Amino acid sequence: MAVIKPFKGIRPPKHLVEQVASRPYDVLNSDEARAEAGDNEKSLYRIIKPEIDFPAGTDEHDEEVYQKAADNFKLFMNNGWLLQDQKENYYIYAQTMNGKTQYGLVVGAYVPDYMNGVIKKHELTRRDKEEDRMKHVRINNANIEPVFFAYPDNENLDAIVKKYTSTAPVYDFIAPGDGFGHTFWIVDQDEDIEMITNEFSEMPALYIADGHHRSAAAALVGDEKAKNNSAHQGTEEYNYFMAVCFPANQLTIIDYNRVVKDLNGLTKEQFLAALEKHFIVEDKGSEEYKPQALHNFALYLDGKWYSLTAKSGTYDDTDPIGVLDVTISSNLILDDILGIKDLRSDKRVDFVGGIRGLGELSKRVDSGEMAAALALYPVSMKQLMDIADTGNIMPPKTTWFEPKLRSGLVIHALD
């Protein structure tokens, strides 16, 4: 069963939150972060992407860059741009996109739950990316950014969330750039804190929705601290890491699409003919075509859109991995026809989050950068949870969640 706890959050004063808050570290590169931060000395990018305080081209993995993150974190605290709450609280973080709001509980998730599988994963992680975030957590002695979890729907938690969200929020702003709403409340009443802890203790599992590398890094640093502490008791703050937990029924997974650099030596006609072995291929003309259901794909090639519907017998609906459209497309198109064997390393394939729209796919093909684009029908939360529950791992680049969590609304210290 899931173990969580409240924590003394480190947060910006209300009048500074919009200056401090930023997008997550991994959704933009160093140049983009440098441009977004501009001359704003209070931007969290100074901590999560501290290479922006160095000359352009500085290696973001240089030890001096990690040290700069810690120096800037201390500076933010000393200047009062970040302040620590005196009481252990839970927090509620709401995000609004396109008129829809989802409400997450910000909690301290339990490191041993990650290690023993109560916190379930659906993606593989890369050690180099884990090590990068581990260095960041170690040197700051804090989880600067949250991870994104889902939990099974729970009416009692819904009631607590409704109670607080009917009151005035601590933060409420529209983020520049994405135009999404971000709203924040503090759960500080002892009886509500106890109920939240108890409700989670009845849940057999929590699910990582987004942030597998941050989750791994945070848990591994916590485990490392436990092993290095001869007086370890199991109650120390480093036994927990910060997560925003959303009820599964509020979350929507957006499509995660593919673009390929070449057709593996095939002409357009040969490629379309090869597709007909496993798919019903329909010419949809120049108007954008979006996949209509599971096992239906949209192909953009040479100025035209095509509908590809997988033929019966090309997939197994009883196999939680085999039934996924990312598996079907990877096996029957990228591998079988185009010779792309490893999605993690092959430079002939790239990935485009569905938030960018189909226009981004046609743009990259029409520019000549890519030869073809493939749009997929999105995975469901049920599929994600079923896969995690069975101990399976999704293929790379399967899920895309929006809106992304804003960083800087609250930070979790490890001591």
C-alpha positions as CSV (number, residue, x, y, z in Angstrom):
1,M,0.0,0.0,0.0
2,A,1.2,3.6,-0.7
3,V,2.9,5.6,1.9
4,I,2.9,9.4,1.7
5,K,3.5,12.3,4.1
6,P,3.0,16.1,4.2
7,F,6.1,18.3,4.1
8,K,7.3,21.8,4.8
9,G,7.2,23.2,1.3
10,I,9.7,25.9,0.1
11,R,7.7,28.4,-1.9
12,P,7.9,31.9,-3.4
13,P,5.9,34.7,-1.8
14,K,2.6,35.3,-3.6
15,H,3.8,38.5,-5.4
16,L,6.9,36.7,-6.8
17,V,5.4,33.4,-8.0
18,E,5.0,34.4,-11.6
19,Q,8.6,35.6,-11.7
20,V,9.9,32.4,-10.1
21,A,7.8,29.7,-11.7
22,S,9.1,28.1,-14.9
23,R,8.6,25.3,-17.3
24,P,10.3,21.9,-16.4
25,Y,14.0,21.6,-17.1
26,D,13.5,18.9,-19.8
27,V,11.0,20.6,-22.1
28,L,13.4,23.3,-23.5
29,N,17.1,23.5,-24.3
30,S,19.7,25.8,-22.8
31,D,19.3,28.6,-25.4
32,E,15.5,28.6,-25.0
33,A,15.8,28.7,-21.2
34,R,18.3,31.6,-21.4
35,A,15.9,33.5,-23.7
36,E,12.9,32.8,-21.4
37,A,14.8,33.8,-18.3
38,G,16.1,37.0,-19.9
39,D,17.2,39.4,-17.2
40,N,14.8,37.9,-14.6
41,E,17.2,37.1,-11.7
42,K,14.4,35.3,-9.9
43,S,13.6,32.8,-12.6
44,L,13.8,29.1,-11.4
45,Y,15.8,28.4,-14.6
46,R,18.7,29.8,-12.6
47,I,18.4,26.7,-10.5
48,I,17.1,24.0,-12.8
49,K,19.1,25.1,-15.9
50,P,22.0,27.0,-14.3
51,E,24.1,26.8,-17.4
52,I,22.2,29.9,-18.5
53,D,24.4,31.9,-16.1
54,F,27.5,30.8,-18.1
55,P,28.5,31.7,-21.6
56,A,26.5,30.0,-24.4
57,G,27.8,26.6,-25.2
58,T,28.9,25.7,-21.6
59,D,28.4,22.0,-20.9
60,E,25.3,21.7,-18.7
61,H,26.9,18.7,-17.0
62,D,30.0,20.5,-15.9
63,E,30.6,20.3,-12.1
64,E,30.7,24.1,-11.9
65,V,27.2,24.2,-13.4
66,Y,25.8,21.9,-10.8
67,Q,27.5,24.0,-8.1
68,K,25.9,27.1,-9.6
69,A,22.5,25.5,-9.1
70,A,23.2,25.1,-5.4
71,D,24.6,28.6,-5.1
72,N,21.5,30.1,-6.8
73,F,19.2,28.0,-4.6
74,K,20.9,29.5,-1.5
75,L,20.7,32.9,-3.0
76,F,16.9,32.6,-3.6
77,M,16.5,31.5,0.0
78,N,18.7,34.3,1.4
79,N,16.9,36.9,-0.6
80,G,13.5,35.8,0.4
81,W,12.5,34.8,-3.1
82,L,11.8,31.3,-1.6
83,L,10.5,30.8,1.9
84,Q,9.9,27.5,3.8
85,D,6.5,26.8,5.4
86,Q,6.7,26.3,9.2
87,K,4.2,23.5,9.2
88,E,4.0,20.2,7.3
89,N,1.3,20.5,4.7
90,Y,-0.1,18.8,1.7
91,Y,-0.8,21.1,-1.3
92,I,-3.3,21.2,-4.1
93,Y,-2.1,22.2,-7.6
94,A,-4.7,22.7,-10.3
95,Q,-3.9,23.1,-14.0
96,T,-6.4,24.5,-16.6
97,M,-5.9,23.9,-20.3
98,N,-8.6,24.5,-23.0
99,G,-11.3,24.9,-20.4
100,K,-10.5,21.7,-18.5
101,T,-9.1,21.7,-15.0
102,Q,-7.3,18.8,-13.3
103,Y,-6.6,18.8,-9.6
104,G,-3.4,17.2,-8.1
105,L,-2.3,16.6,-4.5
106,V,1.3,17.5,-3.8
107,V,2.7,14.9,-1.4
108,G,5.9,13.4,-0.2
109,A,6.1,10.0,-2.0
110,Y,7.9,7.2,-0.2
111,V,11.3,6.1,-1.6
112,P,10.9,2.4,-0.6
113,D,7.6,2.4,-2.5
114,Y,9.6,3.2,-5.6
115,M,12.1,0.5,-4.9
116,N,9.5,-2.2,-4.2
117,G,7.2,-1.4,-7.0
118,V,4.2,0.2,-5.2
119,I,5.1,3.2,-7.3
120,K,4.7,1.7,-10.8
121,K,6.6,2.6,-13.9
122,H,5.6,2.2,-17.5
123,E,8.8,3.4,-19.2
124,L,12.5,2.5,-19.1
125,T,15.0,5.1,-17.9
126,R,18.5,5.9,-19.2
127,R,21.3,5.8,-16.6
128,D,23.0,9.0,-17.9
129,K,19.8,11.0,-17.5
130,E,19.2,9.5,-14.0
131,E,22.7,10.5,-13.0
132,D,22.3,14.1,-14.2
133,R,19.2,14.5,-12.0
134,M,20.8,12.7,-9.1
135,K,23.7,15.2,-9.1
136,H,21.1,18.0,-9.1
137,V,19.2,16.5,-6.2
138,R,22.4,15.7,-4.3
139,I,24.0,19.2,-4.6
140,N,20.7,21.0,-3.7
141,N,19.7,18.5,-1.1
142,A,16.2,19.0,-2.4
143,N,13.6,18.0,-5.0
144,I,13.5,21.3,-6.9
145,E,10.9,20.0,-9.4
146,P,8.0,17.6,-8.8
147,V,7.1,14.4,-10.6
148,F,3.7,13.6,-12.0
149,F,1.8,10.6,-10.6
150,A,-1.7,9.2,-11.1
151,Y,-3.8,7.5,-8.5
152,P,-7.0,5.4,-8.6
153,D,-10.1,7.5,-8.3
154,N,-11.1,8.3,-4.8
155,E,-14.3,10.1,-3.7
156,N,-13.0,11.0,-0.2
157,L,-10.0,12.7,-1.7
158,D,-12.2,14.4,-4.3
159,A,-14.3,15.9,-1.3
160,I,-11.2,17.2,0.4
161,V,-10.0,18.8,-2.8
162,K,-13.4,20.4,-3.4
163,K,-13.4,21.8,0.1
164,Y,-10.1,23.7,-0.4
165,T,-10.6,24.7,-4.0
166,S,-13.9,26.4,-3.1
167,T,-11.7,28.9,-1.1
168,A,-9.4,31.6,-2.3
169,P,-6.1,30.1,-3.7
170,V,-2.6,31.0,-2.6
171,Y,-1.5,31.3,-6.3
172,D,-3.5,31.8,-9.4
173,F,-2.0,32.9,-12.7
174,I,-1.8,32.3,-16.4
175,A,1.6,31.2,-17.5
176,P,3.2,33.1,-20.3
177,G,3.9,31.2,-23.5
178,D,1.5,28.3,-23.0
179,G,-1.5,30.2,-21.7
180,F,-2.4,27.5,-19.2
181,G,-3.8,28.3,-15.8
182,H,-2.0,27.3,-12.6
183,T,-3.7,27.5,-9.2
184,F,-2.5,26.5,-5.8
185,W,-3.9,25.9,-2.3
186,I,-2.4,24.8,1.0
187,V,-4.0,21.8,2.9
188,D,-3.1,22.7,6.4
189,Q,-5.9,21.3,8.6
190,D,-4.7,18.4,10.7
191,E,-7.9,16.2,10.1
192,D,-7.6,16.7,6.4
193,I,-3.9,15.9,6.4
194,E,-4.6,12.7,8.3
195,M,-7.4,11.7,6.0
196,I,-5.3,12.2,2.9
197,T,-2.5,10.1,4.4
198,N,-5.0,7.4,5.3
199,E,-6.7,7.3,2.0
200,F,-3.4,6.8,0.2
201,S,-2.5,4.1,2.6
202,E,-5.4,2.1,1.2
203,M,-4.2,2.3,-2.4
204,P,-2.3,-0.7,-3.7
205,A,-0.3,1.4,-6.2
206,L,0.6,4.8,-7.5
207,Y,1.5,5.3,-11.2
208,I,4.3,7.5,-12.7
209,A,2.6,9.4,-15.5
210,D,5.4,11.8,-16.4
211,G,8.9,12.2,-15.0
212,H,10.4,8.7,-14.9
213,H,14.0,10.0,-14.8
214,R,13.2,12.5,-12.0
215,S,11.4,9.8,-10.0
216,A,14.3,7.4,-10.4
217,A,16.9,10.1,-9.5
218,A,14.9,11.3,-6.4
219,A,14.4,7.8,-5.2
220,L,18.0,6.7,-5.8
221,V,19.4,9.7,-3.9
222,G,17.0,9.0,-1.0
223,D,18.1,5.3,-0.9
224,E,21.7,6.4,-1.1
225,K,21.3,8.7,1.8
226,A,19.7,5.9,3.9
227,K,22.5,3.6,3.2
228,N,25.1,6.2,4.1
229,N,23.5,7.1,7.3
230,S,24.6,4.8,10.1
231,A,21.8,6.2,12.3
232,H,19.1,5.8,9.7
233,Q,15.7,5.5,11.3
234,G,13.4,5.4,8.2
235,T,11.5,8.6,9.2
236,E,14.0,11.1,7.8
237,E,12.8,13.6,5.1
238,Y,15.2,12.0,2.5
239,N,12.9,8.9,2.6
240,Y,10.4,11.0,0.6
241,F,10.4,12.8,-2.7
242,M,7.9,15.4,-4.1
243,A,5.1,14.2,-6.4
244,V,1.9,15.8,-7.7
245,C,-0.7,13.1,-7.7
246,F,-3.8,13.3,-9.9
247,P,-6.9,11.1,-10.0
248,A,-6.6,9.0,-13.2
249,N,-10.0,10.0,-14.5
250,Q,-8.9,13.6,-14.8
251,L,-5.9,12.9,-17.0
252,T,-5.7,12.7,-20.7
253,I,-2.8,11.3,-22.7
254,I,-2.0,13.1,-25.9
255,D,-0.6,11.4,-29.0
256,Y,3.1,11.1,-29.4
257,N,3.9,11.0,-33.1
258,R,6.9,10.0,-35.3
259,V,8.7,11.6,-38.2
260,V,11.3,9.7,-40.3
261,K,14.2,11.0,-42.4
262,D,14.0,8.6,-45.3
263,L,12.0,5.7,-46.8
264,N,14.9,3.2,-46.5
265,G,15.6,3.4,-50.2
266,L,12.0,2.9,-51.3
267,T,10.1,5.2,-53.6
268,K,6.8,6.7,-52.4
269,E,4.9,4.1,-54.5
270,Q,7.0,1.2,-53.2
271,F,6.5,2.4,-49.6
272,L,2.7,2.6,-50.0
273,A,2.6,-0.8,-51.6
274,A,4.6,-2.3,-48.7
275,L,2.1,-0.8,-46.2
276,E,-0.8,-2.6,-47.9
277,K,0.5,-5.9,-46.6
278,H,-0.6,-5.1,-43.1
279,F,-2.8,-2.0,-43.5
280,I,-5.8,-0.7,-45.4
281,V,-4.4,2.4,-47.0
282,E,-6.8,5.2,-48.0
283,D,-5.7,8.5,-49.7
284,K,-7.2,11.4,-47.8
285,G,-5.8,14.2,-50.0
286,S,-4.1,17.4,-48.8
287,E,-6.5,18.1,-45.8
288,E,-5.1,17.1,-42.4
289,Y,-6.3,13.7,-41.3
290,K,-6.3,12.7,-37.6
291,P,-6.4,9.0,-36.5
292,Q,-10.0,8.1,-35.6
293,A,-9.6,5.1,-33.3
294,L,-7.2,2.5,-32.0
295,H,-5.2,0.8,-34.8
296,N,-5.9,3.7,-37.2
297,F,-2.9,5.8,-38.2
298,A,-2.4,9.0,-40.2
299,L,0.5,9.1,-42.6
300,Y,1.8,12.3,-44.2
301,L,3.9,11.8,-47.3
302,D,4.7,14.0,-50.3
303,G,2.0,16.6,-49.6
304,K,-0.8,14.1,-48.9
305,W,-2.4,12.5,-45.9
306,Y,-3.3,8.8,-45.8
307,S,-5.4,6.7,-43.4
308,L,-3.7,3.4,-42.4
309,T,-5.9,0.9,-40.6
310,A,-4.2,-2.2,-39.2
311,K,-5.7,-5.4,-40.7
312,S,-7.2,-8.0,-38.4
313,G,-4.6,-10.5,-37.3
314,T,-1.7,-8.0,-37.3
315,Y,-2.1,-7.3,-33.5
316,D,-3.1,-9.2,-30.4
317,D,-5.8,-7.5,-28.3
318,T,-5.1,-9.8,-25.4
319,D,-1.4,-8.6,-25.2
320,P,-1.1,-5.3,-23.2
321,I,2.0,-4.3,-25.2
322,G,1.2,-5.9,-28.5
323,V,-2.1,-4.1,-28.7
324,L,-0.6,-0.7,-28.5
325,D,-0.4,1.4,-31.6
326,V,3.2,2.3,-30.9
327,T,4.0,-1.4,-31.0
328,I,2.1,-2.0,-34.2
329,S,3.7,1.0,-35.9
330,S,7.1,0.2,-34.6
331,N,7.0,-3.4,-35.7
332,L,5.1,-3.2,-39.0
333,I,6.2,0.1,-40.3
334,L,9.4,1.5,-38.7
335,D,11.1,-1.9,-38.3
336,D,9.7,-4.2,-41.0
337,I,9.6,-1.6,-43.8
338,L,12.0,1.3,-42.9
339,G,14.6,-0.8,-41.0
340,I,14.5,1.4,-37.8
341,K,15.2,-1.2,-35.1
342,D,15.9,0.9,-32.0
343,L,13.7,3.9,-31.3
344,R,16.0,5.0,-28.5
345,S,19.2,5.4,-30.6
346,D,18.3,5.5,-34.3
347,K,18.9,9.0,-35.7
348,R,16.5,8.4,-38.6
349,V,13.5,8.8,-36.4
350,D,12.3,11.7,-34.3
351,F,9.3,12.3,-32.1
352,V,6.8,15.1,-31.9
353,G,4.4,15.6,-29.0
354,G,0.8,15.9,-30.1
355,I,0.4,19.3,-28.4
356,R,2.2,20.7,-31.4
357,G,-0.6,19.5,-33.7
358,L,-0.6,17.8,-37.1
359,G,0.7,21.0,-38.7
360,E,4.1,20.4,-37.1
361,L,4.3,17.0,-38.8
362,S,3.5,18.3,-42.3
363,K,5.8,21.3,-41.7
364,R,8.8,19.0,-41.0
365,V,8.1,16.9,-44.1
366,D,7.4,19.8,-46.4
367,S,10.6,21.5,-45.4
368,G,12.6,18.5,-46.6
369,E,14.0,17.7,-43.2
370,M,11.9,14.6,-43.0
371,A,10.5,12.2,-45.6
372,A,7.3,11.1,-43.9
373,A,5.3,11.5,-40.7
374,L,3.1,9.1,-38.7
375,A,0.4,10.3,-36.3
376,L,-0.9,7.8,-33.7
377,Y,-4.1,7.5,-31.7
378,P,-3.3,8.3,-28.1
379,V,-2.9,5.6,-25.4
380,S,-5.6,5.6,-22.7
381,M,-4.9,5.9,-18.9
382,K,-6.5,2.5,-18.5
383,Q,-3.9,1.0,-20.9
384,L,-1.1,2.8,-19.0
385,M,-2.2,1.5,-15.7
386,D,-2.9,-2.1,-17.0
387,I,0.6,-2.2,-18.4
388,A,2.2,-0.9,-15.2
389,D,0.1,-3.4,-13.1
390,T,1.3,-6.3,-15.2
391,G,5.0,-5.2,-14.8
392,N,5.3,-4.5,-18.5
393,I,7.2,-1.6,-20.1
394,M,5.8,0.6,-22.9
395,P,7.9,1.2,-26.0
396,P,9.8,4.5,-26.1
397,K,8.0,7.7,-26.6
398,T,4.5,6.4,-26.1
399,T,2.8,8.9,-23.8
400,W,2.7,12.7,-23.8
401,F,0.9,14.6,-21.0
402,E,-0.2,18.2,-21.1
403,P,-0.2,20.6,-19.4
404,K,3.3,20.1,-18.0
405,L,3.7,20.8,-14.3
406,R,5.0,24.3,-13.6
407,S,8.2,24.2,-11.6
408,G,8.8,26.5,-8.7
409,L,5.4,26.5,-7.0
410,V,6.8,24.4,-4.2
411,I,10.1,22.6,-3.4
412,H,10.8,19.7,-1.1
413,A,14.0,19.8,1.1
414,L,15.6,16.5,2.0
415,D,16.4,17.4,5.6
